[in-house]
Amino acid sequence: MNRRTFLALAALSGATGTAGLAAGCGSGTGHHPAPPPLDLSTPLRIPPLLHPPADLDGVRRFELIMAAGQFELLPGKPTTTWGFNGAYLGPTLRAGRGDRIAMTVRNALPEASTVHWHGMRLPARMDGGPHQLIAAGHRWTPTWTIDQPAATTWYHPHPHGATAKHVYRGLAGLFLIDDDHDAELPTGYGTDDIPLILQDKNLDDHGRIDGDPLKGPFGILGDRILVNGTYNPRFDVTTTRLRLRLLNASNARMYQLAFADRRPFHLVATDGGLLAAPVETGTLALTPGERAEIVVGFDPGDNVVLRTLDTGIDIGMGDLDLIRFVAAEQLRPAPGLPAGLPAPAPIVPPADAKVRHFTLSGRDSINGRPMDMQRIDEVVPAGAVEIWEVENSTGASHNFHIHEVAFQVLNAQGTPTGGHKDTVFTPAHTTVRLAVQFGPFSDPVEPYMYHCHVLRHEDAGIMGQFVTVAPGTESAVPRTYAGPAHAH
C-alpha cells in the first residue's frame, strides 16, 4: 500500500487492517435459526428518490412520516417494522448546495422520537438531536439552507436513551447533497449511482426482529445482513462502472468491505465529501455512521460478490456475503474516472488552535462523566478550527461522531490527511487527533452532540454536548441547558 492510499484509508477508519469494532461481544438474545446458504438472487430494493422541485419562493419542501408498518425482512414472513414514508427505512432525499429546505416530520409512532440530519451543516435548533423531541402524534418543521460541498449524508432518530431501538427497528435513510462543482462521476440514481445501506439483524423463526439493542456491552451483532432492507440481494449491472454510496447503518457492526475476486476499486468520497483524487484500494473499513463512495469497474458477464471480511473476532462468523453484482453481456460505456476531484479545502488548524481532549474510559462516559441533557460540556466560538484529541483508553474499540462539523484526521506532524469526515474509528488504546471545523451558527442555548456511534454506547452515556457562540462570548454562556422541552 502506498503512502497516499494509507493516509486516505486511515482518515476513513482511523486505522487499516484493524479488528472488528464489536470485539466478539453481544450478539443479541433468543433463538435464531442458522441462516441458510445465500444465493444472492433477490433483486436489490432501491429506496425511492424524493427530490421535490423548488417552489416559486425557491424552497424545496419535504415531508417525512415516521410510522410502524409491515415489511418482509425475510421473503414471505411479514413483520412489524418502523420506517419513514413506508414500512422500513426511508426515501433517499436529494437537494443541492444553496437550496432552502423546508422539512415537515410527522410522528405517527407510539412514542416520541427525533430525526437527526447526520452530516448536515445546519443550526443546532434544526439538527434533530435529543432536545428536538417530537411527541407522538405531533410534527416538527425545521428549515435551513444547504451550504456545504456535495456529500452522502443520512438521517435517523436521536432520542436520548432510545436511539439504538429506533434505528434497529428500521428508521434510517440517505440524504444526498449535490453541488455545481461535483465531479464527473456516475449520477444515474438506481442505475449507475447506487445506494447501499448496510445493516445486520437478528431474526427469529418468523422473520421478526429479535434481540435487545441495549443488551450486552455492544448491543446487537446480527446474524443476517440486509442491504437497503433486502436480504440475499443481487444487483444487475448495465454500465461499465458503478458509483456505490455506502452507509454503515448498523448499530454496532464494523464492515471490512472487499470483492470476492479481490478486484480493486477507487475510493472517491468519505463522510463529508469528495477526496482530492481517487484512491485505489481493495478493502474499505466502515464503522457505524460512516459513509463512503467508491467507483468500481465491470466487464460484460461479470458475476462478483461484495462481502465483509472476517476480522477474526466478530462472533466467529467468517466472511459474510453482502450483495452479488451480475453484469449484462453488453454494458453501456461509462466516462473515465477523473484524475482529480473537486474536494473541499483542507482543514488546517491555526498555530494557536485550542486543543480539547476527550477520553472514552468505559461504556457509559466521556471524561468520566455520563451524558447529562442539562449540562453543556463545551462552549466553542462559531467558525473556529480546533484540535480535538479523542483518546480511547479502553481495550474495546469505539468510534466518535461530532454533529454539524467537518473534520480531518491529523498525522503525527499535525497535517490533515484524507478527506472530510464527521465520524471516525477510535481503536482500543489509541488517540485520534482531529482538525475540527465548526460552522458559522451561533446559539448559546441549543446544543450539538458528540458521541460514540455504537448506538448502545450512545444510549448508555458516551455522549456530550456543546454550543457554538459568537467569538468572545464563551465565558458568558451558562453551562446548564436553558431551553424548553421541545415537545411539538
C-alpha positions as CSV (number, residue, x, y, z in Angstrom):
1,M,0.0,0.0,0.0
2,N,1.5,3.3,-1.0
3,R,1.5,6.3,1.4
4,R,-1.4,8.1,-0.3
5,T,-3.6,5.1,-0.1
6,F,-2.7,4.5,3.6
7,L,-3.5,8.1,4.5
8,A,-6.8,8.1,2.8
9,L,-7.9,4.9,4.4
10,A,-6.6,5.9,7.8
11,A,-8.6,9.0,7.6
12,L,-11.7,7.0,6.8
13,S,-11.5,4.4,9.5
14,G,-8.8,5.5,12.0
15,A,-6.6,2.6,11.1
16,T,-6.3,-0.1,8.4
17,G,-6.3,-3.8,8.9
18,T,-7.9,-3.4,12.4
19,A,-10.1,-5.8,14.2
20,G,-13.8,-5.6,14.3
21,L,-15.5,-2.8,16.2
22,A,-17.6,-5.1,18.4
23,A,-14.8,-7.3,19.6
24,G,-16.9,-10.5,19.7
25,C,-19.4,-9.3,22.2
26,G,-23.2,-9.2,22.5
27,S,-25.0,-10.9,19.7
28,G,-28.5,-10.4,21.0
29,T,-30.9,-12.8,22.7
30,G,-33.3,-15.6,21.9
31,H,-33.2,-18.4,19.4
32,H,-32.1,-17.6,15.9
33,P,-32.1,-20.2,13.2
34,A,-28.8,-20.7,11.3
35,P,-29.0,-18.6,8.2
36,P,-29.2,-20.8,5.1
37,P,-26.5,-20.5,2.4
38,L,-27.1,-17.5,0.3
39,D,-27.5,-17.5,-3.5
40,L,-27.8,-13.7,-3.6
41,S,-30.7,-13.7,-6.0
42,T,-33.2,-11.3,-4.6
43,P,-33.4,-8.0,-6.6
44,L,-31.9,-5.2,-4.6
45,R,-34.5,-2.8,-3.4
46,I,-33.6,0.8,-4.3
47,P,-35.1,3.4,-1.8
48,P,-37.4,5.8,-3.7
49,L,-35.9,9.1,-4.5
50,L,-37.6,12.2,-3.0
51,H,-36.3,15.3,-4.9
52,P,-39.2,17.9,-5.0
53,P,-38.9,20.8,-7.3
54,A,-38.3,24.2,-5.7
55,D,-41.4,26.3,-5.1
56,L,-41.8,29.8,-6.6
57,D,-40.2,31.1,-3.4
58,G,-37.1,28.9,-4.0
59,V,-37.8,26.4,-1.2
60,R,-37.7,22.6,-1.6
61,R,-40.4,21.1,0.7
62,F,-40.1,17.6,2.0
63,E,-42.4,15.6,4.2
64,L,-41.4,12.5,6.3
65,I,-43.9,10.4,8.3
66,M,-42.4,8.1,10.9
67,A,-44.8,5.1,11.4
68,A,-45.0,1.4,12.1
69,G,-45.8,-0.9,9.3
70,Q,-45.5,-4.5,7.9
71,F,-42.4,-5.4,6.0
72,E,-40.9,-8.7,4.8
73,L,-37.3,-8.8,6.0
74,L,-37.3,-12.4,5.1
75,P,-39.4,-13.4,2.0
76,G,-42.9,-14.4,2.8
77,K,-42.6,-13.5,6.5
78,P,-44.1,-10.1,7.2
79,T,-43.2,-8.5,10.5
80,T,-43.8,-5.2,12.2
81,T,-41.1,-2.6,11.5
82,W,-40.7,1.2,11.6
83,G,-40.0,3.4,8.6
84,F,-40.2,6.8,7.0
85,N,-43.0,7.2,4.4
86,G,-43.2,3.4,4.3
87,A,-42.8,0.3,6.4
88,Y,-39.0,0.1,6.5
89,L,-36.1,2.6,6.1
90,G,-37.0,5.9,4.3
91,P,-36.8,7.6,0.9
92,T,-33.5,8.9,-0.4
93,L,-33.7,12.7,-0.1
94,R,-31.9,14.9,-2.6
95,A,-31.1,18.6,-2.7
96,G,-28.3,20.9,-3.9
97,R,-25.9,23.4,-2.4
98,G,-27.8,26.7,-1.9
99,D,-31.2,25.1,-1.7
100,R,-33.5,26.3,1.0
101,I,-35.1,23.3,2.8
102,A,-38.5,23.2,4.5
103,M,-39.0,19.9,6.2
104,T,-42.1,18.5,7.8
105,V,-41.6,15.5,10.0
106,R,-44.7,13.8,11.4
107,N,-44.5,11.3,14.2
108,A,-47.1,8.6,13.8
109,L,-45.2,6.2,16.1
110,P,-46.5,5.2,19.5
111,E,-43.7,7.1,21.3
112,A,-41.6,10.3,21.0
113,S,-38.6,10.4,18.7
114,T,-36.4,12.8,16.7
115,V,-34.8,13.0,13.3
116,H,-31.1,13.9,13.2
117,W,-29.6,15.0,9.8
118,H,-26.3,13.2,10.2
119,G,-23.5,15.0,8.3
120,M,-25.6,18.1,7.6
121,R,-24.1,21.5,8.4
122,L,-27.0,23.4,9.9
123,P,-28.2,25.4,13.1
124,A,-28.5,23.4,16.3
125,R,-32.2,24.1,16.5
126,M,-32.6,22.2,13.2
127,D,-30.2,19.4,14.0
128,G,-32.7,16.9,15.3
129,G,-30.7,16.0,18.4
130,P,-32.3,14.7,21.6
131,H,-33.5,18.2,22.6
132,Q,-35.7,18.4,19.4
133,L,-38.1,15.7,20.6
134,I,-41.2,15.1,18.5
135,A,-44.1,13.8,20.7
136,A,-46.2,11.0,19.3
137,G,-48.9,12.5,17.1
138,H,-47.1,15.8,16.6
139,R,-44.8,17.3,13.9
140,W,-41.5,19.2,13.6
141,T,-40.8,21.7,10.9
142,P,-37.1,22.6,10.7
143,T,-35.9,24.9,7.9
144,W,-32.3,25.6,6.7
145,T,-30.2,26.5,3.7
146,I,-27.7,23.9,2.5
147,D,-24.3,25.3,2.4
148,Q,-21.7,22.5,2.1
149,P,-20.0,20.5,-0.6
150,A,-21.5,17.5,-2.4
151,A,-21.8,14.6,0.1
152,T,-23.6,11.5,1.1
153,T,-25.3,12.3,4.4
154,W,-28.1,10.4,6.2
155,Y,-31.0,10.8,8.7
156,H,-32.0,8.8,11.6
157,P,-33.7,9.1,15.1
158,H,-31.7,10.5,18.0
159,P,-33.9,10.3,21.2
160,H,-31.7,10.1,24.3
161,G,-31.7,6.5,25.6
162,A,-33.7,5.1,22.7
163,T,-31.7,5.7,19.5
164,A,-30.5,2.1,19.3
165,K,-34.0,0.8,19.4
166,H,-35.5,3.3,16.9
167,V,-32.7,2.8,14.3
168,Y,-32.7,-1.0,14.8
169,R,-36.4,-1.1,14.0
170,G,-35.8,0.5,10.6
171,L,-35.7,4.3,10.9
172,A,-32.9,5.5,8.6
173,G,-32.4,7.0,5.1
174,L,-29.9,8.7,2.9
175,F,-29.8,12.5,2.2
176,L,-27.7,13.3,-0.9
177,I,-26.3,16.7,-1.4
178,D,-25.4,17.9,-4.9
179,D,-23.0,20.7,-5.9
180,D,-22.5,22.6,-9.1
181,H,-18.8,21.7,-8.8
182,D,-19.5,18.0,-8.4
183,A,-17.1,15.7,-10.2
184,E,-17.8,13.8,-13.4
185,L,-18.9,10.7,-11.6
186,P,-21.9,8.4,-12.3
187,T,-25.1,10.2,-11.3
188,G,-28.0,7.9,-12.5
189,Y,-29.7,7.1,-9.3
190,G,-30.6,3.5,-9.1
191,T,-28.8,2.8,-12.5
192,D,-25.1,3.6,-12.1
193,D,-25.3,5.6,-8.8
194,I,-26.4,3.0,-6.3
195,P,-27.2,3.5,-2.5
196,L,-26.1,0.6,-0.3
197,I,-27.4,0.9,3.3
198,L,-25.8,-1.9,5.3
199,Q,-27.4,-3.3,8.4
200,D,-27.2,-6.5,10.4
201,K,-30.2,-8.0,12.1
202,N,-31.2,-10.9,14.4
203,L,-34.4,-12.5,13.1
204,D,-36.4,-15.3,14.7
205,D,-38.1,-18.2,13.0
206,H,-40.9,-16.0,11.9
207,G,-38.7,-13.3,10.4
208,R,-39.3,-10.9,13.2
209,I,-36.6,-8.6,14.5
210,D,-35.3,-10.1,17.7
211,G,-32.8,-9.1,20.4
212,D,-32.4,-6.2,22.7
213,P,-30.3,-3.4,21.2
214,L,-29.2,-2.4,24.7
215,K,-28.2,-5.9,25.9
216,G,-24.6,-6.6,26.3
217,P,-21.5,-4.4,26.1
218,F,-22.1,-3.5,22.4
219,G,-25.8,-4.3,21.8
220,I,-26.7,-6.1,18.6
221,L,-24.5,-8.0,16.3
222,G,-26.9,-9.6,13.9
223,D,-26.5,-12.9,12.1
224,R,-28.1,-11.7,8.8
225,I,-27.1,-8.8,6.7
226,L,-29.6,-6.5,4.9
227,V,-28.7,-4.2,2.1
228,N,-31.4,-1.5,1.6
229,G,-33.6,-3.7,3.6
230,T,-33.1,-6.6,1.1
231,Y,-31.9,-10.0,2.4
232,N,-29.9,-12.1,-0.1
233,P,-29.6,-9.3,-2.6
234,R,-28.5,-9.1,-6.2
235,F,-28.0,-6.0,-8.5
236,D,-27.9,-6.3,-12.3
237,V,-25.2,-4.1,-13.7
238,T,-25.8,-2.3,-17.0
239,T,-22.8,0.1,-17.2
240,T,-19.0,-0.4,-17.1
241,R,-18.7,1.5,-13.9
242,L,-20.8,1.9,-10.8
243,R,-20.7,4.5,-8.1
244,L,-21.6,2.9,-4.8
245,R,-22.7,5.1,-1.9
246,L,-22.1,3.0,1.2
247,L,-23.7,3.7,4.6
248,N,-23.0,1.6,7.7
249,A,-26.4,1.9,9.4
250,S,-25.8,-1.0,11.7
251,N,-26.0,-0.5,15.5
252,A,-22.5,-1.9,16.2
253,R,-21.0,-3.9,13.4
254,M,-17.9,-2.8,11.6
255,Y,-17.6,-3.8,7.9
256,Q,-14.3,-4.6,6.2
257,L,-15.5,-4.5,2.6
258,A,-13.9,-6.3,-0.3
259,F,-15.0,-8.0,-3.5
260,A,-14.7,-11.8,-3.5
261,D,-12.3,-11.7,-6.5
262,R,-10.3,-9.0,-4.8
263,R,-10.8,-6.6,-7.7
264,P,-9.5,-3.1,-7.0
265,F,-11.9,-0.1,-6.7
266,H,-11.4,3.6,-6.2
267,L,-12.4,5.5,-3.1
268,V,-13.7,8.9,-4.2
269,A,-15.5,10.3,-1.2
270,T,-15.8,10.0,2.6
271,D,-18.4,11.3,5.1
272,G,-18.0,15.0,4.3
273,G,-17.4,15.0,0.5
274,L,-15.0,14.1,-2.3
275,L,-11.3,13.3,-1.9
276,A,-8.8,15.4,-3.9
277,A,-8.2,12.4,-6.1
278,P,-9.5,8.8,-6.4
279,V,-7.5,6.3,-4.3
280,E,-7.2,2.8,-5.5
281,T,-7.6,0.1,-2.9
282,G,-9.1,-3.4,-2.4
283,T,-10.6,-3.1,1.1
284,L,-12.6,-0.5,2.9
285,A,-13.5,-0.3,6.6
286,L,-16.7,1.3,7.8
287,T,-17.8,1.7,11.4
288,P,-21.4,2.7,12.4
289,G,-22.5,6.0,10.9
290,E,-19.6,6.3,8.4
291,R,-20.2,6.7,4.7
292,A,-18.0,6.3,1.7
293,E,-18.4,6.5,-2.1
294,I,-16.5,4.1,-4.3
295,V,-16.3,3.6,-8.1
296,V,-15.9,0.0,-9.3
297,G,-15.5,-1.3,-12.9
298,F,-17.2,-4.2,-14.5
299,D,-16.7,-6.3,-17.7
300,P,-19.6,-7.9,-19.6
301,G,-20.7,-11.1,-17.9
302,D,-19.0,-10.4,-14.5
303,N,-20.5,-12.1,-11.5
304,V,-18.9,-11.0,-8.3
305,V,-19.9,-10.7,-4.6
306,L,-19.2,-7.8,-2.3
307,R,-18.6,-9.2,1.2
308,T,-17.3,-8.1,4.6
309,L,-14.2,-9.9,5.6
310,D,-13.8,-11.9,8.8
311,T,-11.8,-9.8,11.3
312,G,-11.1,-12.8,13.4
313,I,-13.3,-11.9,16.4
314,D,-16.8,-10.9,15.2
315,I,-18.6,-13.8,16.9
316,G,-16.9,-16.4,14.7
317,M,-19.0,-15.9,11.6
318,G,-16.3,-15.8,9.0
319,D,-16.6,-13.7,5.8
320,L,-20.2,-12.6,5.2
321,D,-21.5,-12.1,1.7
322,L,-23.5,-8.8,1.3
323,I,-24.6,-8.5,-2.3
324,R,-24.0,-10.0,-5.8
325,F,-23.3,-7.9,-8.8
326,V,-24.2,-9.5,-12.2
327,A,-23.1,-7.7,-15.3
328,A,-25.0,-7.9,-18.6
329,E,-23.4,-9.3,-21.7
330,Q,-23.5,-5.8,-23.2
331,L,-22.7,-2.8,-21.0
332,R,-23.1,0.9,-21.7
333,P,-19.8,2.7,-21.5
334,A,-19.2,5.0,-18.6
335,P,-16.9,8.1,-18.6
336,G,-13.4,7.6,-17.4
337,L,-12.5,8.1,-13.8
338,P,-11.2,11.7,-13.4
339,A,-7.7,12.1,-12.2
340,G,-8.6,14.9,-9.8
341,L,-11.8,15.6,-7.8
342,P,-13.2,19.0,-6.5
343,A,-12.6,18.2,-2.9
344,P,-13.3,20.8,-0.2
345,A,-10.3,22.7,1.1
346,P,-8.1,21.0,3.7
347,I,-9.0,21.9,7.3
348,V,-5.8,23.4,8.7
349,P,-5.8,24.4,12.4
350,P,-4.0,27.7,13.2
351,A,-0.8,27.7,15.2
352,D,-2.7,28.8,18.3
353,A,-5.7,26.4,17.8
354,K,-7.5,25.4,21.0
355,V,-6.9,21.8,21.9
356,R,-9.7,19.8,23.7
357,H,-9.2,16.3,25.0
358,F,-11.9,13.7,25.3
359,T,-11.3,10.3,27.0
360,L,-13.5,7.4,26.3
361,S,-12.9,5.4,29.5
362,G,-15.7,3.0,29.6
363,R,-19.1,2.2,28.1
364,D,-21.0,5.0,29.7
365,S,-19.0,8.2,29.9
366,I,-16.7,10.7,28.3
367,N,-14.0,12.4,30.5
368,G,-15.5,10.4,33.4
369,R,-19.0,11.9,33.0
370,P,-22.1,10.2,31.6
371,M,-24.3,12.2,29.3
372,D,-26.5,14.8,31.1
373,M,-29.1,16.5,29.0
374,Q,-29.0,19.6,31.3
375,R,-25.2,20.0,31.2
376,I,-23.3,22.0,28.5
377,D,-19.9,20.3,28.3
378,E,-18.1,22.6,25.9
379,V,-18.5,26.1,24.5
380,V,-17.0,26.8,21.1
381,P,-16.6,30.0,19.2
382,A,-18.6,29.8,15.9
383,G,-16.4,29.4,12.8
384,A,-13.4,28.1,14.8
385,V,-11.0,25.5,13.8
386,E,-9.8,23.5,16.8
387,I,-7.9,20.3,17.5
388,W,-9.9,17.6,19.3
389,E,-8.0,14.7,20.7
390,V,-10.1,11.6,21.2
391,E,-8.4,9.0,23.5
392,N,-9.8,5.5,23.7
393,S,-8.2,4.3,27.0
394,T,-10.2,1.0,26.9
395,G,-9.5,-2.4,25.5
396,A,-12.5,-2.2,23.2
397,S,-13.0,-0.2,20.0
398,H,-15.2,2.8,19.7
399,N,-15.9,5.4,17.1
400,F,-16.6,9.2,17.5
401,H,-19.2,11.4,15.7
402,I,-19.5,15.2,16.1
403,H,-22.7,16.9,15.0
404,E,-22.6,19.8,12.4
405,V,-18.8,19.9,11.9
406,A,-16.4,18.6,9.3
407,F,-13.1,17.3,10.4
408,Q,-9.9,15.7,9.1
409,V,-7.6,13.3,10.9
410,L,-4.2,14.7,11.7
411,N,-1.0,12.8,11.3
412,A,1.9,12.9,13.8
413,Q,3.1,16.2,12.2
414,G,-0.3,17.9,12.6
415,T,-1.1,17.8,8.9
416,P,-4.6,16.9,7.7
417,T,-4.9,13.6,5.9
418,G,-7.6,12.0,3.8
419,G,-11.0,13.6,3.3
420,H,-13.6,15.5,5.3
421,K,-15.4,13.4,7.8
422,D,-17.8,13.6,10.8
423,T,-17.4,10.1,12.2
424,V,-14.1,8.3,12.9
425,F,-12.9,4.9,14.1
426,T,-11.1,5.1,17.5
427,P,-9.4,1.7,18.1
428,A,-8.6,0.4,21.5
429,H,-5.7,2.2,23.4
430,T,-5.2,4.9,20.7
431,T,-5.7,8.6,20.5
432,V,-7.0,10.1,17.3
433,R,-6.3,13.8,16.7
434,L,-8.8,15.8,14.6
435,A,-8.7,19.2,12.9
436,V,-12.4,20.2,13.5
437,Q,-14.1,23.0,11.5
438,F,-17.1,24.5,13.2
439,G,-19.9,26.2,11.2
440,P,-20.9,29.9,11.5
441,F,-24.1,29.2,13.5
442,S,-24.3,30.9,16.9
443,D,-26.7,29.8,19.5
444,P,-25.8,29.9,23.3
445,V,-28.8,27.8,24.2
446,E,-29.4,24.9,21.8
447,P,-26.5,22.3,21.8
448,Y,-25.0,19.9,19.3
449,M,-23.8,16.4,20.3
450,Y,-20.6,14.5,20.2
451,H,-20.7,10.8,21.0
452,C,-19.7,7.2,20.2
453,H,-21.8,6.0,17.2
454,V,-22.0,2.4,18.6
455,L,-25.7,3.1,19.5
456,R,-25.6,1.0,22.6
457,H,-22.8,3.3,23.9
458,E,-24.5,6.5,22.8
459,D,-27.7,5.5,24.7
460,A,-25.6,4.4,27.8
461,G,-24.0,7.8,28.1
462,I,-20.9,8.1,25.9
463,M,-22.1,11.4,24.7
464,G,-21.6,15.1,25.5
465,Q,-22.9,18.4,24.1
466,F,-21.5,21.7,23.1
467,V,-22.8,25.1,21.9
468,T,-21.3,27.4,19.3
469,V,-21.5,31.1,20.2
470,A,-20.3,34.5,19.0
471,P,-16.5,34.6,19.4
472,G,-15.5,36.4,22.6
473,T,-18.7,35.5,24.4
474,E,-17.7,32.0,25.5
475,S,-17.3,32.8,29.2
476,A,-20.7,34.4,29.4
477,V,-22.6,31.3,28.3
478,P,-24.3,29.2,31.1
479,R,-23.2,25.6,31.3
480,T,-26.7,24.5,32.1
481,Y,-29.2,23.9,29.3
482,A,-31.8,26.7,29.4
483,G,-34.1,25.7,26.5
484,P,-37.6,24.4,26.6
485,A,-38.5,20.7,26.5
486,H,-39.3,21.0,22.8
487,A,-42.2,18.5,22.6
488,H,-44.0,19.5,19.5
